[in-house]
Amino acid sequence: MAKASRAAKRARSGNGGRRHGLIDDLLAMAGSLAGSRKDYAATKLETLAESVREFAAAVPEIPNLEAYASAAAGNLEGLAQYVNESDFETMVDDAREFARQHPMVTLAGSIAAGLIVAQMLHSRGASGMMHTFGNGQARSPGRGANA
């Protein structure tokens, strides 16, 4: 009976090792893809930082906006520099560490990201699924005229 238990443990640890290896392979593939897009992402972050500064300069009547925008733009430029200088594995490790240190912030961010993606998918699907007829009413395809 002890032999069967040990064999089961070895089998489980072997599967876990394979799963872990698969995850490592997927992360390596994602890393090579992300590495090729790093410069593009950093450039877009720098462009966004400049746009934030320009927006604040265009609206001088809002008190303290320029100070907040300058701080936000500085943080965006810092993020762009981090993206340029870090490899994908470092970014994943940093994200894991942040998630361990701040689980509630990570959960809230994940929920917000999920809601945003769901809303985008819903609005994309709704615009493609609805048809407008001559009377100005919209209906889903496949439903009868009385539905």
MIKOLNU-578537 format. One record per atom (N, C-alpha, C): x, y, z; residue number from 1. Coordinates in Angstrom, 1 decimal. Layout:
REM MIKOLNU-578537
       x       y       z    i
       X       Y       Z  NUM
...
//
This chain:
REM MIKOLNU-578537
       x       y       z    i
     0.8    -1.2     0.0    1
     0.0     0.0     0.0    1
     0.9     1.3     0.0    1
     2.0     1.2     0.7    2
     2.9     2.4     0.8    2
     3.5     2.6    -0.6    2
     3.8     1.4    -1.3    3
     4.4     1.6    -2.6    3
     3.4     2.3    -3.6    3
     2.1     1.9    -3.5    4
     1.1     2.5    -4.4    4
     1.0     4.0    -4.1    4
     1.1     4.4    -2.8    5
     1.0     5.8    -2.4    5
     2.2     6.6    -2.9    5
     3.4     6.0    -2.8    6
     4.6     6.6    -3.3    6
     4.6     6.8    -4.9    6
     4.1     5.7    -5.5    7
     4.0     5.8    -7.0    7
     3.0     6.9    -7.4    7
     1.9     7.0    -6.7    8
     0.9     8.0    -7.0    8
     1.5     9.4    -6.8    8
     2.3     9.6    -5.7    9
     3.0    10.9    -5.5    9
     3.9    11.2    -6.6    9
     4.7    10.2    -7.0   10
     5.7    10.4    -8.1   10
     4.9    10.8    -9.4   10
     3.8    10.1    -9.7   11
     3.0    10.4   -10.9   11
     2.5    11.8   -10.9   11
     2.0    12.2    -9.7   12
     1.5    13.6    -9.6   12
     2.6    14.6    -9.7   12
     3.8    14.4    -9.1   13
     4.8    15.3    -9.3   13
     5.4    15.3   -10.7   13
     5.3    14.2   -11.4   14
     5.7    14.2   -12.8   14
     4.8    15.0   -13.6   14
     3.5    14.9   -13.4   15
     2.5    15.7   -14.2   15
     2.7    17.2   -13.9   15
     2.9    17.5   -12.6   16
     3.1    18.9   -12.2   16
     4.4    19.4   -12.9   16
     5.4    18.6   -13.0   17
     6.6    19.1   -13.7   17
     6.4    19.3   -15.1   17
     5.6    18.5   -15.7   18
     5.3    18.7   -17.2   18
     4.4    19.9   -17.3   18
     3.4    20.1   -16.4   19
     2.6    21.3   -16.5   19
     3.5    22.6   -16.3   19
     4.4    22.5   -15.3   20
     5.3    23.6   -15.1   20
     6.1    23.9   -16.3   20
     6.6    22.8   -16.9   21
     7.4    22.9   -18.2   21
     6.6    23.6   -19.3   21
     5.4    23.2   -19.4   22
     4.5    23.8   -20.4   22
     4.3    25.3   -20.2   22
     4.1    25.6   -19.0   23
     3.9    27.0   -18.6   23
     5.2    27.8   -18.9   23
     6.3    27.2   -18.6   24
     7.6    27.9   -18.9   24
     7.8    28.0   -20.4   24
     7.4    27.0   -21.2   25
     7.5    27.1   -22.7   25
     6.5    28.2   -23.2   25
     5.3    28.3   -22.6   26
     4.4    29.3   -23.1   26
     4.9    30.7   -22.7   26
     5.5    30.8   -21.5   27
     6.1    32.1   -21.1   27
     7.2    32.5   -22.0   27
     8.0    31.5   -22.4   28
     9.2    31.8   -23.3   28
     8.7    32.3   -24.7   28
     7.6    31.6   -25.2   29
     7.1    32.0   -26.5   29
     6.5    33.4   -26.4   29
     5.7    33.7   -25.3   30
     5.2    35.0   -25.1   30
     6.3    36.0   -24.9   30
     7.4    35.6   -24.3   31
     8.5    36.5   -24.1   31
     9.1    36.9   -25.4   31
     9.3    36.0   -26.3   32
     9.9    36.3   -27.6   32
     9.0    37.2   -28.4   32
     7.7    37.0   -28.3   33
     6.7    37.9   -29.0   33
     6.7    39.3   -28.3   33
     6.7    39.3   -27.0   34
     6.7    40.6   -26.3   34
     8.0    41.3   -26.5   34
     9.1    40.6   -26.6   35
    10.4    41.3   -26.9   35
    10.4    42.0   -28.2   35
     9.7    41.4   -29.2   36
     9.7    42.1   -30.5   36
     8.8    43.3   -30.5   36
     7.8    43.4   -29.5   37
     6.9    44.5   -29.5   37
     7.3    45.6   -28.4   37
     8.4    45.3   -27.7   38
     8.7    46.2   -26.6   38
     9.0    47.6   -27.0   38
     9.8    47.8   -28.1   39
    10.1    49.1   -28.5   39
     8.8    49.9   -28.9   39
     7.9    49.2   -29.6   40
     6.6    49.8   -30.0   40
     5.9    50.3   -28.8   40
     5.8    49.4   -27.8   41
     5.0    49.8   -26.5   41
     5.7    50.9   -25.8   41
     7.0    50.9   -25.7   42
     7.7    52.0   -25.1   42
     7.5    53.4   -25.8   42
     7.5    53.3   -27.1   43
     7.3    54.5   -27.9   43
     5.8    55.0   -27.7   43
     4.9    54.1   -27.7   44
     3.5    54.5   -27.4   44
     3.3    55.2   -26.0   44
     4.0    54.6   -25.0   45
     3.9    55.2   -23.7   45
     4.5    56.6   -23.6   45
     5.6    56.8   -24.3   46
     6.2    58.1   -24.4   46
     5.3    59.1   -25.1   46
     4.7    58.6   -26.2   47
     3.7    59.5   -26.9   47
     2.5    59.8   -26.0   47
     2.1    58.9   -25.2   48
     1.0    59.1   -24.3   48
     1.4    60.2   -23.3   48
     2.6    60.0   -22.8   49
     3.1    61.0   -21.8   49
     3.1    62.4   -22.3   49
     3.6    62.5   -23.6   50
     3.6    63.9   -24.2   50
     2.2    64.4   -24.4   50
     1.3    63.5   -24.8   51
    -0.1    63.9   -25.0   51
    -0.7    64.4   -23.7   51
    -0.4    63.8   -22.6   52
    -0.9    64.2   -21.3   52
    -0.4    65.6   -20.9   52
     0.9    65.8   -21.2   53
     1.4    67.2   -20.9   53
     0.8    68.2   -21.8   53
     0.6    67.9   -23.1   54
    -0.1    68.9   -24.0   54
    -1.5    69.2   -23.6   54
    -2.2    68.1   -23.1   55
    -3.6    68.3   -22.7   55
    -3.6    69.3   -21.5   55
    -2.8    69.1   -20.6   56
    -2.7    69.9   -19.4   56
    -2.4    71.4   -19.7   56
    -1.5    71.5   -20.7   57
    -1.1    72.9   -21.1   57
    -2.3    73.6   -21.9   57
    -3.1    72.8   -22.5   58
    -4.3    73.3   -23.3   58
    -5.4    73.7   -22.4   58
    -5.5    73.3   -21.2   59
    -6.6    73.6   -20.2   59
    -6.0    74.3   -19.0   59
    -5.5    75.5   -19.1   60
    -4.9    76.1   -18.0   60
    -5.9    76.6   -16.9   60
    -7.1    76.6   -17.2   61
    -8.1    77.1   -16.2   61
    -8.4    76.1   -15.1   61
    -8.0    74.9   -15.3   62
    -8.3    73.9   -14.2   62
    -7.1    73.9   -13.3   62
    -7.4    74.2   -12.0   63
    -6.3    74.3   -11.0   63
    -5.6    73.0   -10.8   63
    -4.3    73.0   -10.6   64
    -3.5    71.9   -10.3   64
    -3.4    70.8   -11.4   64
    -4.1    71.0   -12.5   65
    -4.1    70.0   -13.5   65
    -2.7    69.8   -14.1   65
    -2.0    70.8   -14.3   66
    -0.6    70.7   -14.9   66
     0.3    70.0   -14.0   66
     0.2    70.2   -12.7   67
     1.1    69.4   -11.7   67
     0.7    67.9   -11.8   67
    -0.6    67.6   -11.7   68
    -1.0    66.2   -11.8   68
    -0.6    65.5   -13.1   68
    -0.8    66.3   -14.2   69
    -0.4    65.8   -15.5   69
     1.1    65.6   -15.7   69
     1.8    66.5   -15.1   70
     3.3    66.3   -15.2   70
     3.7    65.1   -14.4   70
     3.1    64.9   -13.2   71
     3.5    63.7   -12.5   71
     3.1    62.4   -13.2   71
     1.9    62.4   -13.8   72
     1.4    61.2   -14.6   72
     2.3    61.0   -15.8   72
     2.7    62.1   -16.5   73
     3.6    61.9   -17.6   73
     5.0    61.4   -17.2   73
     5.5    61.9   -16.1   74
     6.7    61.4   -15.6   74
     6.7    59.9   -15.3   74
     5.6    59.4   -14.7   75
     5.4    58.0   -14.4   75
     5.3    57.2   -15.7   75
     4.6    57.7   -16.7   76
     4.5    57.0   -18.0   76
     5.9    56.9   -18.6   76
     6.7    58.0   -18.5   77
     8.0    57.9   -19.1   77
     8.9    56.9   -18.3   77
     8.7    56.8   -17.0   78
     9.4    55.8   -16.2   78
     9.0    54.4   -16.6   78
     7.7    54.2   -16.9   79
     7.2    52.9   -17.3   79
     7.8    52.6   -18.7   79
     7.9    53.6   -19.6   80
     8.5    53.3   -20.9   80
     9.9    52.9   -20.8   80
    10.6    53.6   -19.9   81
    12.0    53.2   -19.7   81
    12.2    51.8   -19.1   81
    11.3    51.4   -18.2   82
    11.3    50.1   -17.6   82
    11.0    49.1   -18.7   82
    10.0    49.3   -19.6   83
     9.7    48.4   -20.7   83
    10.9    48.2   -21.6   83
    11.6    49.3   -21.9   84
    12.7    49.3   -22.8   84
    13.9    48.5   -22.2   84
    14.1    48.7   -20.9   85
    15.3    48.1   -20.3   85
    15.1    46.7   -19.7   85
    13.9    46.2   -19.5   86
    13.6    44.9   -18.9   86
    13.2    43.9   -20.0   86
    13.6    42.7   -19.7   87
    13.2    41.6   -20.6   87
    11.8    41.1   -20.0   87
    11.2    40.2   -20.8   88
     9.8    39.8   -20.5   88
     9.8    39.0   -19.2   88
    10.8    38.1   -19.0   89
    10.8    37.3   -17.7   89
    10.9    38.2   -16.5   89
    11.7    39.3   -16.6   90
    11.8    40.2   -15.5   90
    10.4    40.9   -15.2   90
     9.7    41.3   -16.3   91
     8.4    41.9   -16.1   91
     7.4    40.9   -15.5   91
     7.5    39.7   -15.9   92
     6.5    38.7   -15.4   92
     6.9    38.5   -13.9   92
     8.2    38.3   -13.6   93
     8.6    38.2   -12.2   93
     8.1    39.4   -11.3   93
     8.3    40.6   -11.8   94
     7.9    41.8   -11.1   94
     6.4    41.8   -10.9   94
     5.6    41.4   -11.9   95
     4.2    41.3   -11.8   95
     3.7    40.3   -10.8   95
     4.4    39.1   -10.7   96
     4.1    38.1    -9.7   96
     4.4    38.7    -8.3   96
     5.5    39.3    -8.2   97
     5.9    39.9    -6.9   97
     4.9    41.0    -6.4   97
     4.5    41.8    -7.4   98
     3.4    42.8    -7.0   98
     2.2    42.1    -6.6   98
     1.8    41.1    -7.3   99
     0.5    40.4    -7.0   99
     0.6    39.8    -5.6   99
     1.8    39.3    -5.2  100
     2.0    38.7    -3.9  100
     1.9    39.8    -2.8  100
     2.5    40.9    -3.1  101
     2.5    42.0    -2.1  101
     1.2    42.8    -2.0  101
     0.4    42.8    -3.1  102
    -0.8    43.6    -3.2  102
    -1.9    42.8    -3.8  102
    -2.4    41.7    -3.1  103
    -3.4    40.9    -3.7  103
    -4.7    41.6    -4.0  103
    -5.2    42.5    -3.1  104
    -6.4    43.1    -3.3  104
    -6.4    44.1    -4.5  104
    -5.3    44.8    -4.7  105
    -5.1    45.7    -5.8  105
    -5.1    44.9    -7.1  105
    -4.4    43.7    -7.1  106
    -4.4    42.8    -8.2  106
    -5.7    42.3    -8.6  106
    -6.5    41.9    -7.6  107
    -7.9    41.4    -7.8  107
    -8.7    42.5    -8.4  107
    -8.7    43.7    -7.8  108
    -9.5    44.8    -8.3  108
    -9.1    45.2    -9.8  108
    -7.8    45.2   -10.1  109
    -7.3    45.4   -11.4  109
    -7.8    44.4   -12.4  109
    -7.8    43.1   -12.0  110
    -8.2    42.0   -12.8  110
    -9.7    42.1   -13.1  110
   -10.5    42.5   -12.1  111
   -11.9    42.6   -12.3  111
   -12.2    43.8   -13.2  111
   -11.5    44.9   -13.0  112
   -11.7    46.0   -13.9  112
   -11.3    45.7   -15.3  112
   -10.2    45.0   -15.5  113
    -9.8    44.7   -16.9  113
   -10.8    43.7   -17.5  113
   -11.3    42.8   -16.7  114
   -12.3    41.8   -17.2  114
   -13.6    42.5   -17.7  114
   -14.0    43.5   -16.8  115
   -15.2    44.3   -17.2  115
   -15.0    45.1   -18.5  115
   -13.9    45.7   -18.6  116
   -13.6    46.5   -19.8  116
   -13.6    45.6   -21.0  116
   -12.9    44.4   -21.0  117
   -12.9    43.5   -22.1  117
   -14.2    43.0   -22.4  117
   -15.0    42.6   -21.4  118
   -16.4    42.2   -21.6  118
   -17.2    43.2   -22.3  118
   -17.1    44.5   -21.8  119
   -17.9    45.6   -22.4  119
   -17.5    45.8   -23.9  119
   -16.2    45.7   -24.2  120
   -15.7    45.8   -25.5  120
   -16.2    44.7   -26.4  120
   -16.2    43.5   -25.9  121
   -16.7    42.4   -26.7  121
   -18.2    42.4   -26.9  121
   -18.9    42.9   -25.8  122
   -20.4    43.0   -25.9  122
   -20.8    44.1   -26.9  122
   -20.1    45.2   -26.9  123
   -20.5    46.3   -27.8  123
   -20.1    45.9   -29.3  123
   -19.0    45.2   -29.4  124
   -18.6    44.7   -30.8  124
   -19.6    43.7   -31.3  124
   -20.0    42.8   -30.4  125
   -21.0    41.8   -30.8  125
   -22.3    42.3   -31.1  125
   -22.8    43.3   -30.3  126
   -24.1    43.9   -30.4  126
   -24.2    44.7   -31.7  126
   -23.1    45.4   -32.1  127
   -23.2    46.2   -33.3  127
   -23.2    45.3   -34.5  127
   -22.6    44.1   -34.5  128
   -22.6    43.2   -35.6  128
   -23.8    42.3   -35.7  128
   -24.5    42.1   -34.5  129
   -25.6    41.2   -34.5  129
   -27.0    41.9   -34.7  129
   -27.0    43.2   -34.6  130
   -28.3    43.9   -34.7  130
   -28.5    44.4   -36.1  130
   -29.7    44.3   -36.6  131
   -30.0    44.8   -38.0  131
   -31.1    45.9   -37.8  131
   -31.0    46.9   -38.6  132
   -32.1    47.9   -38.6  132
   -32.9    47.8   -39.8  132
   -34.2    47.8   -39.6  133
   -35.1    47.7   -40.7  133
   -35.7    49.0   -41.1  133
   -36.5    49.0   -42.1  134
   -37.1    50.3   -42.7  134
   -37.9    51.1   -41.6  134
   -38.5    50.4   -40.7  135
   -39.3    51.1   -39.7  135
   -38.5    51.7   -38.6  135
   -37.1    51.5   -38.6  136
   -36.2    52.1   -37.6  136
   -36.0    51.3   -36.4  136
   -36.7    50.1   -36.3  137
   -36.5    49.2   -35.2  137
   -35.4    48.2   -35.4  137
   -34.7    47.9   -34.4  138
   -33.6    47.0   -34.5  138
   -34.1    45.6   -33.9  138
   -33.6    44.6   -34.6  139
   -33.9    43.2   -34.0  139
   -32.8    42.3   -34.3  139
   -32.6    41.3   -33.5  140
   -31.6    40.3   -33.7  140
   -31.9    39.5   -34.9  140
   -30.8    39.0   -35.6  141
   -31.1    38.1   -36.7  141
   -31.7    36.8   -36.2  141
   -32.5    36.2   -37.0  142
   -33.1    34.9   -36.7  142
   -34.4    35.0   -35.9  142
   -34.8    36.2   -35.5  143
   -36.1    36.3   -34.8  143
   -37.1    36.7   -35.9  143
   -38.3    36.4   -35.5  144
   -39.4    36.8   -36.4  144
   -39.7    38.3   -36.3  144
   -40.5    38.8   -37.3  145
   -40.8    40.2   -37.3  145
   -41.7    40.6   -36.1  145
   -42.3    39.7   -35.4  146
   -43.2    40.0   -34.3  146
   -42.4    39.9   -33.0  146
   -41.2    39.5   -33.0  147
   -40.4    39.3   -31.8  147
   -39.9    40.6   -31.2  147
//
